[in-house]
Amino acid sequence: SSIRKDGSSVGTGNAGTNGMNGLRFAASDVVGQFGDVDICEFIIYEKALTESERDDLETYLKDKWGTA
């Protein structure tokens, strides 16, 4: 699993075979602490994307949301 921001990896890990129960976005492991973020869209895939697929996805999101 990986998290990317503006075309760069900002975190990786192993999600294993666990389900989505307990998945958190913009929160830390410390109760009551949350990030100051705006989340526009989540796209979840059942497989690792190729570099080409990831580039296409990032271009799509930049065009859709008007980000740099």
Residue frames relative to the residue before (quaternion, step in Angstrom):
aa qw qx qy qz dx dy dz
S 1.0000 0.0000 0.0000 0.0000 0.00 0.00 0.00
S 0.0088 0.8014 -0.5980 0.0034 3.54 -1.12 0.60
I 0.2345 -0.7241 0.6302 0.1531 3.49 -1.32 0.46
R 0.0871 -0.8001 0.5933 0.0153 3.56 -0.87 0.99
K 0.0622 -0.7675 0.6370 0.0359 3.53 -1.20 0.64
D 0.8532 -0.0403 -0.0119 0.5199 3.55 -0.81 1.06
G 0.7529 -0.4315 0.2096 0.4505 3.56 0.92 0.94
S 0.7081 0.4117 -0.2623 0.5102 3.59 1.24 0.03
S 0.5133 -0.6301 0.4872 0.3196 3.55 -1.12 0.69
V 0.0873 -0.7993 0.5933 0.0387 3.57 -0.93 0.93
G 0.8103 -0.0327 -0.0041 0.5851 3.58 1.27 0.06
T 0.0525 -0.7812 0.6218 0.0212 3.53 -1.13 0.70
G 0.1090 0.7842 -0.6067 0.0712 3.54 -1.25 0.36
N 0.4587 -0.6489 0.5261 0.3030 3.52 -1.30 -0.16
A 0.2614 -0.7878 0.5423 0.1304 3.55 -0.42 1.23
G 0.3198 -0.7808 0.4861 0.2273 3.57 1.23 -0.32
T 0.6733 -0.4783 0.3673 0.4277 3.55 -1.11 -0.65
N 0.3824 0.7311 -0.4855 0.2890 3.59 1.22 0.25
G 0.5142 -0.6324 0.4855 0.3160 3.54 -1.18 0.55
M 0.6927 -0.4827 0.3538 0.4025 3.54 -1.33 -0.10
N 0.4054 0.7222 -0.4777 0.2931 3.63 1.21 -0.05
G 0.8249 0.2154 -0.1706 0.4939 3.57 -0.75 1.02
L 0.4224 0.6961 -0.4783 0.3289 3.60 1.22 0.10
R 0.0570 -0.8066 0.5883 -0.0070 3.58 -0.82 1.04
F 0.1357 -0.7588 0.6318 0.0810 3.53 -1.13 0.71
A 0.8434 0.1365 -0.1350 0.5019 3.56 -1.08 0.82
A 0.6278 0.4757 -0.3619 0.4986 3.57 1.08 0.70
S 0.3606 -0.7124 0.5534 0.2371 3.54 -1.18 0.52
D 0.6560 -0.4929 0.3832 0.4241 3.55 -1.30 -0.06
V 0.5995 0.5437 -0.3573 0.4661 3.57 1.27 -0.24
V 0.4876 -0.6812 0.4630 0.2895 3.58 -0.72 1.09
G 0.8303 0.2380 -0.1916 0.4661 3.54 -0.94 0.96
Q 0.6388 0.4935 -0.3502 0.4752 3.61 1.21 0.03
F 0.0022 -0.8033 0.5927 -0.0578 3.54 -0.77 1.09
G 0.5071 -0.6489 0.4773 0.3065 3.55 -1.17 0.57
D 0.4136 -0.6657 0.5595 0.2695 3.54 -1.25 0.49
V 0.3096 0.7641 -0.4899 0.2835 3.56 0.32 1.29
D 0.2661 -0.6923 0.6383 0.2063 3.51 -1.36 0.34
I 0.0983 -0.7897 0.6048 0.0311 3.58 -0.70 1.07
C 0.2238 -0.8117 0.5315 0.0924 3.54 -0.64 1.16
E 0.8172 -0.0586 0.1171 0.5613 3.56 0.94 -0.83
F 0.1613 -0.7411 0.6423 0.1108 3.53 -1.20 0.68
I 0.0334 -0.7580 0.6510 0.0234 3.54 -1.03 0.81
I 0.0757 -0.8106 0.5806 -0.0098 3.55 -0.61 1.16
Y 0.1580 -0.7928 0.5863 0.0520 3.54 -0.85 1.03
E 0.4598 -0.6784 0.5074 0.2661 3.55 -1.23 0.52
K 0.7502 0.2712 -0.1730 0.5777 3.58 1.26 0.07
A 0.5584 -0.5569 0.4738 0.3918 3.53 -1.27 0.26
L 0.3909 -0.7182 0.5244 0.2372 3.56 -0.91 0.88
T 0.4860 -0.6083 0.5291 0.3374 3.52 -1.19 0.54
E 0.6629 -0.4888 0.3633 0.4355 3.58 -1.21 0.27
S 0.6441 0.5220 -0.3151 0.4618 3.59 1.01 -0.80
E 0.6543 0.4996 -0.3102 0.4754 3.60 0.94 -0.87
R 0.6498 0.5130 -0.3112 0.4666 3.58 0.98 -0.84
D 0.6415 0.5129 -0.3244 0.4692 3.60 0.96 -0.82
D 0.6447 0.5145 -0.3145 0.4698 3.59 0.97 -0.86
L 0.6558 0.5107 -0.3069 0.4636 3.59 0.94 -0.87
E 0.6719 0.4927 -0.3042 0.4619 3.58 0.89 -0.88
T 0.6237 0.5199 -0.3330 0.4794 3.60 1.06 -0.70
Y 0.6284 0.5388 -0.3190 0.4615 3.58 0.98 -0.90
L 0.7002 0.4666 -0.2785 0.4632 3.59 0.83 -0.98
K 0.6287 0.5239 -0.3389 0.4642 3.62 0.99 -0.76
D 0.6694 0.4905 -0.2930 0.4748 3.58 0.95 -0.89
K 0.6789 0.5104 -0.2925 0.4392 3.57 0.90 -0.92
W 0.8016 0.3126 -0.1321 0.4922 3.57 0.83 -1.02
G 0.4521 -0.7321 0.4298 0.2738 3.60 1.26 0.05
T 0.4081 0.6973 -0.4888 0.3292 3.56 1.02 0.76
A 0.6049 -0.5888 0.4011 0.3558 3.55 -1.23 0.45
